Protein backbone atom coordinates (compact mmCIF):
# COMPACT_ATOMS: atom_id res chain seq x y z
CA UNK A 1 0.00 0.00 0.00
CA UNK A 2 1.42 3.42 -0.90
CA UNK A 3 1.80 6.09 1.76
CA UNK A 4 -0.80 8.28 0.04
CA UNK A 5 -3.29 5.38 0.07
CA UNK A 6 -2.46 4.81 3.73
CA UNK A 7 -3.43 8.40 4.51
CA UNK A 8 -6.82 7.94 2.84
CA UNK A 9 -7.52 4.58 4.48
CA UNK A 10 -6.55 5.93 7.89
CA UNK A 11 -8.76 9.01 7.59
CA UNK A 12 -11.76 6.83 6.74
CA UNK A 13 -11.07 4.19 9.37
CA UNK A 14 -10.82 6.47 12.39
CA UNK A 15 -13.45 8.76 13.81
CA UNK A 16 -13.85 11.87 15.93
CA UNK A 17 -10.61 13.58 16.83
CA UNK A 18 -8.47 11.07 14.99
CA UNK A 19 -10.39 11.64 11.78
CA UNK A 20 -9.85 15.37 12.11
CA UNK A 21 -6.12 14.87 12.68
CA UNK A 22 -5.68 12.60 9.71
CA UNK A 23 -7.57 15.01 7.45
CA UNK A 24 -5.24 17.70 8.70
CA UNK A 25 -2.26 15.50 7.88
CA UNK A 26 -3.51 14.90 4.35
CA UNK A 27 -4.21 18.60 3.82
CA UNK A 28 -0.84 19.71 5.04
CA UNK A 29 1.05 17.15 2.99
CA UNK A 30 -0.86 17.86 -0.20
CA UNK A 31 0.13 21.51 0.18
CA UNK A 32 3.67 20.70 1.28
CA UNK A 33 4.35 18.29 -1.54
CA UNK A 34 5.47 21.11 -3.83
CA UNK A 35 7.57 22.94 -1.23
CA UNK A 36 11.29 22.90 -1.97
CA UNK A 37 13.73 22.61 0.91
CA UNK A 38 17.18 21.84 2.09
CA UNK A 39 20.02 23.45 3.93
CA UNK A 40 20.94 25.61 0.98
CA UNK A 41 24.24 27.25 0.14
CA UNK A 42 26.32 30.09 1.47
CA UNK A 43 27.63 30.61 4.96
CA UNK A 44 26.46 27.97 7.42
CA UNK A 45 24.98 28.84 10.79
CA UNK A 46 24.42 26.22 13.46
CA UNK A 47 20.88 25.11 14.29
CA UNK A 48 19.57 26.35 17.62
CA UNK A 49 21.00 24.31 20.47
CA UNK A 50 22.35 21.60 18.15
CA UNK A 51 25.82 22.10 19.60
CA UNK A 52 26.05 22.49 23.40
CA UNK A 53 26.33 26.17 24.30
CA UNK A 54 29.77 25.64 25.87
CA UNK A 55 31.18 24.69 22.45
CA UNK A 56 28.92 26.49 19.98
CA UNK A 57 31.07 29.62 19.54
CA UNK A 58 34.20 27.49 19.12
CA UNK A 59 32.56 25.33 16.45
CA UNK A 60 31.14 28.36 14.64
CA UNK A 61 34.52 30.12 14.63
CA UNK A 62 36.82 27.23 13.79
CA UNK A 63 34.34 25.66 11.37
CA UNK A 64 35.17 28.53 9.01
CA UNK A 65 38.92 27.94 9.11
CA UNK A 66 39.16 26.84 5.47
CA UNK A 67 36.79 26.34 2.52
CA UNK A 68 36.74 22.54 2.87
CA UNK A 69 34.86 22.65 6.18
CA UNK A 70 31.97 24.55 7.70
CA UNK A 71 30.59 24.77 11.25
CA UNK A 72 27.87 22.15 10.68
CA UNK A 73 30.36 19.70 9.19
CA UNK A 74 32.76 20.19 12.12
CA UNK A 75 29.84 19.70 14.54
CA UNK A 76 28.87 16.49 12.74
CA UNK A 77 32.40 15.15 13.14
CA UNK A 78 32.50 15.96 16.86
CA UNK A 79 29.08 14.38 17.42
CA UNK A 80 30.08 11.29 15.43
CA UNK A 81 33.34 10.97 17.33
CA UNK A 82 32.27 11.65 20.92
CA UNK A 83 28.72 12.99 21.20
CA UNK A 84 30.38 16.25 22.40
CA UNK A 85 31.79 14.44 25.43
CA UNK A 86 35.14 16.05 26.34
CA UNK A 87 36.03 13.04 28.51
CA UNK A 88 35.39 10.38 25.86
CA UNK A 89 37.99 7.63 25.48
CA UNK A 90 37.68 4.81 22.98
CA UNK A 91 39.04 1.23 23.14
CA UNK A 92 41.51 2.36 20.44
CA UNK A 93 42.81 4.97 22.92
CA UNK A 94 41.32 7.91 21.03
CA UNK A 95 40.85 10.75 23.50
CA UNK A 96 38.69 13.79 24.12
CA UNK A 97 35.85 15.52 22.33
CA UNK A 98 37.58 15.14 18.94
CA UNK A 99 38.93 11.62 19.59
CA UNK A 100 42.58 12.13 18.70
CA UNK A 101 44.87 9.17 19.17
CA UNK A 102 48.07 10.16 21.02
CA UNK A 103 50.34 9.97 17.98
CA UNK A 104 48.09 12.17 15.85
CA UNK A 105 47.64 14.64 18.70
CA UNK A 106 51.40 14.90 19.19
CA UNK A 107 51.77 15.94 15.55
CA UNK A 108 48.59 17.90 14.88
CA UNK A 109 47.30 19.18 18.23
CA UNK A 110 47.42 22.97 18.60
CA UNK A 111 47.14 25.43 21.46
CA UNK A 112 43.73 26.71 20.43
CA UNK A 113 43.15 29.01 23.39
CA UNK A 114 46.69 30.37 23.61
CA UNK A 115 47.22 29.38 27.24
CA UNK A 116 50.60 27.82 26.59
CA UNK A 117 49.66 24.14 26.47
CA UNK A 118 48.06 21.62 24.11
CA UNK A 119 45.53 19.57 26.06
CA UNK A 120 43.61 16.87 24.19
CA UNK A 121 41.04 16.84 27.01
CA UNK A 122 40.36 20.58 26.71
CA UNK A 123 37.76 21.39 24.03
CA UNK A 124 39.32 24.83 23.69
CA UNK A 125 42.35 23.05 22.23
CA UNK A 126 40.75 19.92 20.78
CA UNK A 127 38.04 21.61 18.68
CA UNK A 128 40.48 24.04 17.01
CA UNK A 129 42.86 21.12 16.49
CA UNK A 130 40.14 19.10 14.76
CA UNK A 131 39.43 22.00 12.40
CA UNK A 132 43.13 22.60 11.82
CA UNK A 133 43.71 18.92 11.07
CA UNK A 134 40.79 18.88 8.61
CA UNK A 135 42.22 21.87 6.78
CA UNK A 136 45.71 20.37 6.75
CA UNK A 137 44.31 17.21 5.18
CA UNK A 138 42.39 19.32 2.66
CA UNK A 139 45.63 21.02 1.65
CA UNK A 140 47.30 17.63 1.09
CA UNK A 141 44.59 16.52 -1.36
CA UNK A 142 43.72 19.89 -2.90
CA UNK A 143 44.78 18.79 -6.38
CA UNK A 144 42.74 15.57 -6.38
CA UNK A 145 39.67 15.60 -8.63
CA UNK A 146 36.24 15.78 -7.03
CA UNK A 147 34.64 17.59 -4.14
CA UNK A 148 37.28 19.09 -1.79
CA UNK A 149 35.22 18.37 1.33
CA UNK A 150 34.60 14.76 0.31
CA UNK A 151 38.30 14.33 -0.41
CA UNK A 152 39.24 15.85 2.95
CA UNK A 153 36.91 13.46 4.80
CA UNK A 154 38.25 10.53 2.79
CA UNK A 155 41.79 11.56 3.74
CA UNK A 156 40.72 11.72 7.38
CA UNK A 157 39.46 8.14 7.17
CA UNK A 158 41.85 6.45 4.72
CA UNK A 159 44.84 8.78 4.50
CA UNK A 160 45.79 11.43 1.98
CA UNK A 161 47.85 8.96 -0.06
CA UNK A 162 44.76 6.86 -0.87
CA UNK A 163 42.85 9.95 -2.06
CA UNK A 164 45.75 11.00 -4.28
CA UNK A 165 46.27 7.47 -5.58
CA UNK A 166 42.63 7.02 -6.62
CA UNK A 167 42.02 10.60 -7.73
CA UNK A 168 39.32 11.28 -5.16
CA UNK A 169 37.39 9.24 -2.60
CA UNK A 170 38.97 5.75 -2.75
CA UNK A 171 36.86 2.64 -3.46
CA UNK A 172 36.83 1.49 0.15
CA UNK A 173 33.37 0.80 1.56
CA UNK A 174 34.33 2.11 5.00
CA UNK A 175 35.69 5.36 3.60
CA UNK A 176 32.77 5.94 1.25
CA UNK A 177 30.37 5.31 4.11
CA UNK A 178 32.27 7.73 6.36
CA UNK A 179 32.09 10.50 3.76
CA UNK A 180 28.36 9.95 3.24
CA UNK A 181 27.69 9.75 6.97
CA UNK A 182 29.37 13.04 7.86
CA UNK A 183 28.04 14.98 4.88
CA UNK A 184 24.52 13.72 5.60
CA UNK A 185 24.76 14.30 9.33
CA UNK A 186 25.83 17.91 8.91
CA UNK A 187 22.26 18.77 7.85
CA UNK A 188 21.08 18.15 11.42
CA UNK A 189 23.57 20.72 12.76
CA UNK A 190 22.92 23.45 10.19
CA UNK A 191 20.22 26.07 10.55
CA UNK A 192 18.01 25.62 7.46
CA UNK A 193 17.92 28.63 5.15
CA UNK A 194 14.67 27.51 3.49
CA UNK A 195 11.83 25.09 4.05
CA UNK A 196 12.84 21.44 4.22
CA UNK A 197 11.09 18.66 2.34
CA UNK A 198 8.34 16.72 4.11
CA UNK A 199 9.08 13.12 4.96
CA UNK A 200 7.28 10.55 2.84
CA UNK A 201 6.95 8.24 5.84
CA UNK A 202 5.56 10.81 8.28
CA UNK A 203 1.82 10.28 7.88
CA UNK A 204 2.09 6.51 8.25
CA UNK A 205 4.25 7.02 11.37
CA UNK A 206 1.43 9.12 12.83
CA UNK A 207 -1.05 6.37 12.03
CA UNK A 208 1.09 3.97 14.07
CA UNK A 209 1.25 6.37 17.03
CA UNK A 210 -2.51 6.94 16.90
CA UNK A 211 -3.03 3.22 17.24
CA UNK A 212 -1.25 3.39 20.61
CA UNK A 213 -3.42 6.15 22.11
CA UNK A 214 -4.54 5.19 25.61
CA UNK A 215 -1.63 2.78 26.19
CA UNK A 216 -0.08 3.23 29.66
CA UNK A 217 3.39 4.75 29.84
CA UNK A 218 6.37 2.58 30.80
CA UNK A 219 9.82 4.00 31.56
CA UNK A 220 12.22 2.28 29.15
CA UNK A 221 9.32 0.83 27.19
CA UNK A 222 9.79 -0.02 23.53
CA UNK A 223 6.48 -1.78 22.96
CA UNK A 224 7.68 -5.37 23.26
CA UNK A 225 5.30 -8.15 24.28
CA UNK A 226 7.03 -8.69 27.61
CA UNK A 227 6.44 -4.98 28.36
CA UNK A 228 2.75 -5.29 27.59
CA UNK A 229 3.14 -3.20 24.44
CA UNK A 230 3.94 -0.11 26.50
CA UNK A 231 6.30 2.74 25.63
CA UNK A 232 8.20 5.69 26.98
CA UNK A 233 8.44 8.86 24.88
CA UNK A 234 11.37 7.96 22.64
CA UNK A 235 10.33 4.32 22.50
CA UNK A 236 7.05 5.43 20.91
CA UNK A 237 8.66 7.69 18.31
CA UNK A 238 11.26 5.04 17.54
CA UNK A 239 8.56 2.41 17.00
CA UNK A 240 6.40 4.76 14.92
CA UNK A 241 9.20 5.37 12.44
CA UNK A 242 10.42 1.79 12.59
CA UNK A 243 6.96 0.81 11.34
CA UNK A 244 7.75 2.62 8.09
CA UNK A 245 11.32 1.37 7.76
CA UNK A 246 13.22 4.25 9.36
CA UNK A 247 15.42 3.21 12.27
CA UNK A 248 15.86 5.95 14.87
CA UNK A 249 18.20 5.84 17.85
CA UNK A 250 16.75 4.81 21.18
CA UNK A 251 17.02 8.09 23.11
CA UNK A 252 15.43 11.46 22.42
CA UNK A 253 18.57 13.59 22.31
CA UNK A 254 20.00 11.41 19.55
CA UNK A 255 16.69 11.35 17.66
CA UNK A 256 17.07 15.14 17.40
CA UNK A 257 19.91 14.56 14.93
CA UNK A 258 17.87 12.45 12.48
CA UNK A 259 17.33 15.29 10.02
CA UNK A 260 17.08 19.06 9.58
CA UNK A 261 15.18 21.35 11.95
CA UNK A 262 12.10 23.25 10.77
CA UNK A 263 11.09 26.34 12.73
CA UNK A 264 7.92 26.38 14.83
CA UNK A 265 5.87 28.02 12.07
CA UNK A 266 7.10 25.48 9.51
CA UNK A 267 6.09 22.33 11.39
CA UNK A 268 4.37 19.56 9.48
CA UNK A 269 2.63 16.46 10.83
CA UNK A 270 5.17 13.73 11.45
CA UNK A 271 7.93 16.05 12.63
CA UNK A 272 9.45 15.06 15.94
CA UNK A 273 9.13 17.76 18.60
CA UNK A 274 11.50 18.01 21.54
CA UNK A 275 11.49 19.44 25.05
CA UNK A 276 14.29 20.34 27.44
CA UNK A 277 15.03 22.25 30.62
CA UNK A 278 18.15 23.62 28.87
CA UNK A 279 17.21 25.32 25.61
CA UNK A 280 20.87 25.80 24.61
CA UNK A 281 21.88 22.15 24.45
CA UNK A 282 20.32 19.35 22.40
CA UNK A 283 22.22 16.81 24.52
CA UNK A 284 19.98 17.82 27.45
CA UNK A 285 16.69 17.00 25.64
CA UNK A 286 14.46 14.93 27.93
CA UNK A 287 11.18 14.45 26.00
CA UNK A 288 9.96 13.86 22.45
CA UNK A 289 6.60 13.55 20.71
CA UNK A 290 5.33 13.26 17.14
CA UNK A 291 3.59 16.37 15.78
CA UNK A 292 0.08 15.93 14.37
CA UNK A 293 -0.80 19.53 13.49
CA UNK A 294 -2.82 22.29 15.10
CA UNK A 295 -0.24 22.76 17.87
CA UNK A 296 -0.61 19.19 19.18
CA UNK A 297 1.53 16.06 19.36
CA UNK A 298 1.04 12.42 20.29
CA UNK A 299 3.39 11.52 23.12
CA UNK A 300 3.99 9.14 25.99
CA UNK A 301 4.33 11.74 28.74
CA UNK A 302 5.27 10.16 32.06
CA UNK A 303 4.70 7.38 34.57
CA UNK A 304 1.04 7.18 35.52
CA UNK A 305 -0.15 8.71 32.24
CA UNK A 306 -1.20 7.19 28.93
CA UNK A 307 -0.19 7.91 25.34
CA UNK A 308 -2.28 10.93 24.41
CA UNK A 309 -2.53 14.26 22.57
CA UNK A 310 -0.65 17.12 24.25
CA UNK A 311 0.01 20.74 23.25
CA UNK A 312 3.54 21.56 22.15
CA UNK A 313 3.64 25.27 22.96
CA UNK A 314 5.10 25.06 26.44
CA UNK A 315 8.08 26.91 27.98
CA UNK A 316 10.31 23.85 27.61
CA UNK A 317 9.70 23.44 23.85
CA UNK A 318 13.17 22.99 22.35
CA UNK A 319 12.62 22.51 18.63
CA UNK A 320 11.77 19.97 15.95
CA UNK A 321 13.35 17.53 13.53
CA UNK A 322 12.05 16.48 10.14
CA UNK A 323 13.18 12.87 10.05
CA UNK A 324 14.92 11.70 6.89
CA UNK A 325 15.87 8.15 6.03
CA UNK A 326 19.46 9.10 5.24
CA UNK A 327 19.68 11.27 8.35
CA UNK A 328 18.60 8.39 10.56
CA UNK A 329 21.05 6.01 8.88
CA UNK A 330 23.91 8.46 9.44
CA UNK A 331 23.51 8.53 13.21
CA UNK A 332 26.15 6.66 15.23
CA UNK A 333 24.89 3.64 17.13
CA UNK A 334 26.47 4.95 20.31
CA UNK A 335 27.85 8.34 21.28
C-alpha positions as CSV (number, residue, x, y, z in Angstrom):
1,X,0.0,0.0,0.0
2,X,1.4,3.4,-0.9
3,X,1.8,6.1,1.8
4,X,-0.8,8.3,0.0
5,X,-3.3,5.4,0.1
6,X,-2.5,4.8,3.7
7,X,-3.4,8.4,4.5
8,X,-6.8,7.9,2.8
9,X,-7.5,4.6,4.5
10,X,-6.6,5.9,7.9
11,X,-8.8,9.0,7.6
12,X,-11.8,6.8,6.7
13,X,-11.1,4.2,9.4
14,X,-10.8,6.5,12.4
15,X,-13.5,8.8,13.8
16,X,-13.9,11.9,15.9
17,X,-10.6,13.6,16.8
18,X,-8.5,11.1,15.0
19,X,-10.4,11.6,11.8
20,X,-9.9,15.4,12.1
21,X,-6.1,14.9,12.7
22,X,-5.7,12.6,9.7
23,X,-7.6,15.0,7.5
24,X,-5.2,17.7,8.7
25,X,-2.3,15.5,7.9
26,X,-3.5,14.9,4.4
27,X,-4.2,18.6,3.8
28,X,-0.8,19.7,5.0
29,X,1.1,17.1,3.0
30,X,-0.9,17.9,-0.2
31,X,0.1,21.5,0.2
32,X,3.7,20.7,1.3
33,X,4.4,18.3,-1.5
34,X,5.5,21.1,-3.8
35,X,7.6,22.9,-1.2
36,X,11.3,22.9,-2.0
37,X,13.7,22.6,0.9
38,X,17.2,21.8,2.1
39,X,20.0,23.4,3.9
40,X,20.9,25.6,1.0
41,X,24.2,27.2,0.1
42,X,26.3,30.1,1.5
43,X,27.6,30.6,5.0
44,X,26.5,28.0,7.4
45,X,25.0,28.8,10.8
46,X,24.4,26.2,13.5
47,X,20.9,25.1,14.3
48,X,19.6,26.4,17.6
49,X,21.0,24.3,20.5
50,X,22.3,21.6,18.2
51,X,25.8,22.1,19.6
52,X,26.0,22.5,23.4
53,X,26.3,26.2,24.3
54,X,29.8,25.6,25.9
55,X,31.2,24.7,22.5
56,X,28.9,26.5,20.0
57,X,31.1,29.6,19.5
58,X,34.2,27.5,19.1
59,X,32.6,25.3,16.5
60,X,31.1,28.4,14.6
61,X,34.5,30.1,14.6
62,X,36.8,27.2,13.8
63,X,34.3,25.7,11.4
64,X,35.2,28.5,9.0
65,X,38.9,27.9,9.1
66,X,39.2,26.8,5.5
67,X,36.8,26.3,2.5
68,X,36.7,22.5,2.9
69,X,34.9,22.7,6.2
70,X,32.0,24.5,7.7
71,X,30.6,24.8,11.3
72,X,27.9,22.1,10.7
73,X,30.4,19.7,9.2
74,X,32.8,20.2,12.1
75,X,29.8,19.7,14.5
76,X,28.9,16.5,12.7
77,X,32.4,15.2,13.1
78,X,32.5,16.0,16.9
79,X,29.1,14.4,17.4
80,X,30.1,11.3,15.4
81,X,33.3,11.0,17.3
82,X,32.3,11.6,20.9
83,X,28.7,13.0,21.2
84,X,30.4,16.2,22.4
85,X,31.8,14.4,25.4
86,X,35.1,16.1,26.3
87,X,36.0,13.0,28.5
88,X,35.4,10.4,25.9
89,X,38.0,7.6,25.5
90,X,37.7,4.8,23.0
91,X,39.0,1.2,23.1
92,X,41.5,2.4,20.4
93,X,42.8,5.0,22.9
94,X,41.3,7.9,21.0
95,X,40.9,10.7,23.5
96,X,38.7,13.8,24.1
97,X,35.8,15.5,22.3
98,X,37.6,15.1,18.9
99,X,38.9,11.6,19.6
100,X,42.6,12.1,18.7
101,X,44.9,9.2,19.2
102,X,48.1,10.2,21.0
103,X,50.3,10.0,18.0
104,X,48.1,12.2,15.9
105,X,47.6,14.6,18.7
106,X,51.4,14.9,19.2
107,X,51.8,15.9,15.6
108,X,48.6,17.9,14.9
109,X,47.3,19.2,18.2
110,X,47.4,23.0,18.6
111,X,47.1,25.4,21.5
112,X,43.7,26.7,20.4
113,X,43.2,29.0,23.4
114,X,46.7,30.4,23.6
115,X,47.2,29.4,27.2
116,X,50.6,27.8,26.6
117,X,49.7,24.1,26.5
118,X,48.1,21.6,24.1
119,X,45.5,19.6,26.1
120,X,43.6,16.9,24.2
121,X,41.0,16.8,27.0
122,X,40.4,20.6,26.7
123,X,37.8,21.4,24.0
124,X,39.3,24.8,23.7
125,X,42.4,23.1,22.2
126,X,40.8,19.9,20.8
127,X,38.0,21.6,18.7
128,X,40.5,24.0,17.0
129,X,42.9,21.1,16.5
130,X,40.1,19.1,14.8
131,X,39.4,22.0,12.4
132,X,43.1,22.6,11.8
133,X,43.7,18.9,11.1
134,X,40.8,18.9,8.6
135,X,42.2,21.9,6.8
136,X,45.7,20.4,6.7
137,X,44.3,17.2,5.2
138,X,42.4,19.3,2.7
139,X,45.6,21.0,1.6
140,X,47.3,17.6,1.1
141,X,44.6,16.5,-1.4
142,X,43.7,19.9,-2.9
143,X,44.8,18.8,-6.4
144,X,42.7,15.6,-6.4
145,X,39.7,15.6,-8.6
146,X,36.2,15.8,-7.0
147,X,34.6,17.6,-4.1
148,X,37.3,19.1,-1.8
149,X,35.2,18.4,1.3
150,X,34.6,14.8,0.3
151,X,38.3,14.3,-0.4
152,X,39.2,15.8,3.0
153,X,36.9,13.5,4.8
154,X,38.2,10.5,2.8
155,X,41.8,11.6,3.7
156,X,40.7,11.7,7.4
157,X,39.5,8.1,7.2
158,X,41.8,6.4,4.7
159,X,44.8,8.8,4.5
160,X,45.8,11.4,2.0
161,X,47.9,9.0,-0.1
162,X,44.8,6.9,-0.9
163,X,42.9,9.9,-2.1
164,X,45.7,11.0,-4.3
165,X,46.3,7.5,-5.6
166,X,42.6,7.0,-6.6
167,X,42.0,10.6,-7.7
168,X,39.3,11.3,-5.2
169,X,37.4,9.2,-2.6
170,X,39.0,5.8,-2.7
171,X,36.9,2.6,-3.5
172,X,36.8,1.5,0.1
173,X,33.4,0.8,1.6
174,X,34.3,2.1,5.0
175,X,35.7,5.4,3.6
176,X,32.8,5.9,1.2
177,X,30.4,5.3,4.1
178,X,32.3,7.7,6.4
179,X,32.1,10.5,3.8
180,X,28.4,9.9,3.2
181,X,27.7,9.7,7.0
182,X,29.4,13.0,7.9
183,X,28.0,15.0,4.9
184,X,24.5,13.7,5.6
185,X,24.8,14.3,9.3
186,X,25.8,17.9,8.9
187,X,22.3,18.8,7.8
188,X,21.1,18.2,11.4
189,X,23.6,20.7,12.8
190,X,22.9,23.4,10.2
191,X,20.2,26.1,10.5
192,X,18.0,25.6,7.5
193,X,17.9,28.6,5.1
194,X,14.7,27.5,3.5
195,X,11.8,25.1,4.1
196,X,12.8,21.4,4.2
197,X,11.1,18.7,2.3
198,X,8.3,16.7,4.1
199,X,9.1,13.1,5.0
200,X,7.3,10.5,2.8
201,X,7.0,8.2,5.8
202,X,5.6,10.8,8.3
203,X,1.8,10.3,7.9
204,X,2.1,6.5,8.3
205,X,4.3,7.0,11.4
206,X,1.4,9.1,12.8
207,X,-1.0,6.4,12.0
208,X,1.1,4.0,14.1
209,X,1.3,6.4,17.0
210,X,-2.5,6.9,16.9
211,X,-3.0,3.2,17.2
212,X,-1.3,3.4,20.6
213,X,-3.4,6.2,22.1
214,X,-4.5,5.2,25.6
215,X,-1.6,2.8,26.2
216,X,-0.1,3.2,29.7
217,X,3.4,4.8,29.8
218,X,6.4,2.6,30.8
219,X,9.8,4.0,31.6
220,X,12.2,2.3,29.2
221,X,9.3,0.8,27.2
222,X,9.8,0.0,23.5
223,X,6.5,-1.8,23.0
224,X,7.7,-5.4,23.3
225,X,5.3,-8.1,24.3
226,X,7.0,-8.7,27.6
227,X,6.4,-5.0,28.4
228,X,2.7,-5.3,27.6
229,X,3.1,-3.2,24.4
230,X,3.9,-0.1,26.5
231,X,6.3,2.7,25.6
232,X,8.2,5.7,27.0
233,X,8.4,8.9,24.9
234,X,11.4,8.0,22.6
235,X,10.3,4.3,22.5
236,X,7.1,5.4,20.9
237,X,8.7,7.7,18.3
238,X,11.3,5.0,17.5
239,X,8.6,2.4,17.0
240,X,6.4,4.8,14.9
241,X,9.2,5.4,12.4
242,X,10.4,1.8,12.6
243,X,7.0,0.8,11.3
244,X,7.7,2.6,8.1
245,X,11.3,1.4,7.8
246,X,13.2,4.3,9.4
247,X,15.4,3.2,12.3
248,X,15.9,5.9,14.9
249,X,18.2,5.8,17.9
250,X,16.8,4.8,21.2
251,X,17.0,8.1,23.1
252,X,15.4,11.5,22.4
253,X,18.6,13.6,22.3
254,X,20.0,11.4,19.5
255,X,16.7,11.4,17.7
256,X,17.1,15.1,17.4
257,X,19.9,14.6,14.9
258,X,17.9,12.4,12.5
259,X,17.3,15.3,10.0
260,X,17.1,19.1,9.6
261,X,15.2,21.4,11.9
262,X,12.1,23.3,10.8
263,X,11.1,26.3,12.7
264,X,7.9,26.4,14.8
265,X,5.9,28.0,12.1
266,X,7.1,25.5,9.5
267,X,6.1,22.3,11.4
268,X,4.4,19.6,9.5
269,X,2.6,16.5,10.8
270,X,5.2,13.7,11.4
271,X,7.9,16.1,12.6
272,X,9.5,15.1,15.9
273,X,9.1,17.8,18.6
274,X,11.5,18.0,21.5
275,X,11.5,19.4,25.0
276,X,14.3,20.3,27.4
277,X,15.0,22.3,30.6
278,X,18.1,23.6,28.9
279,X,17.2,25.3,25.6
280,X,20.9,25.8,24.6
281,X,21.9,22.1,24.4
282,X,20.3,19.4,22.4
283,X,22.2,16.8,24.5
284,X,20.0,17.8,27.5
285,X,16.7,17.0,25.6
286,X,14.5,14.9,27.9
287,X,11.2,14.4,26.0
288,X,10.0,13.9,22.4
289,X,6.6,13.5,20.7
290,X,5.3,13.3,17.1
291,X,3.6,16.4,15.8
292,X,0.1,15.9,14.4
293,X,-0.8,19.5,13.5
294,X,-2.8,22.3,15.1
295,X,-0.2,22.8,17.9
296,X,-0.6,19.2,19.2
297,X,1.5,16.1,19.4
298,X,1.0,12.4,20.3
299,X,3.4,11.5,23.1
300,X,4.0,9.1,26.0
301,X,4.3,11.7,28.7
302,X,5.3,10.2,32.1
303,X,4.7,7.4,34.6
304,X,1.0,7.2,35.5
305,X,-0.2,8.7,32.2
306,X,-1.2,7.2,28.9
307,X,-0.2,7.9,25.3
308,X,-2.3,10.9,24.4
309,X,-2.5,14.3,22.6
310,X,-0.7,17.1,24.3
311,X,0.0,20.7,23.2
312,X,3.5,21.6,22.2
313,X,3.6,25.3,23.0
314,X,5.1,25.1,26.4
315,X,8.1,26.9,28.0
316,X,10.3,23.8,27.6
317,X,9.7,23.4,23.9
318,X,13.2,23.0,22.4
319,X,12.6,22.5,18.6
320,X,11.8,20.0,15.9
321,X,13.4,17.5,13.5
322,X,12.1,16.5,10.1
323,X,13.2,12.9,10.1
324,X,14.9,11.7,6.9
325,X,15.9,8.2,6.0
326,X,19.5,9.1,5.2
327,X,19.7,11.3,8.4
328,X,18.6,8.4,10.6
329,X,21.1,6.0,8.9
330,X,23.9,8.5,9.4
331,X,23.5,8.5,13.2
332,X,26.1,6.7,15.2
333,X,24.9,3.6,17.1
334,X,26.5,5.0,20.3
335,X,27.8,8.3,21.3
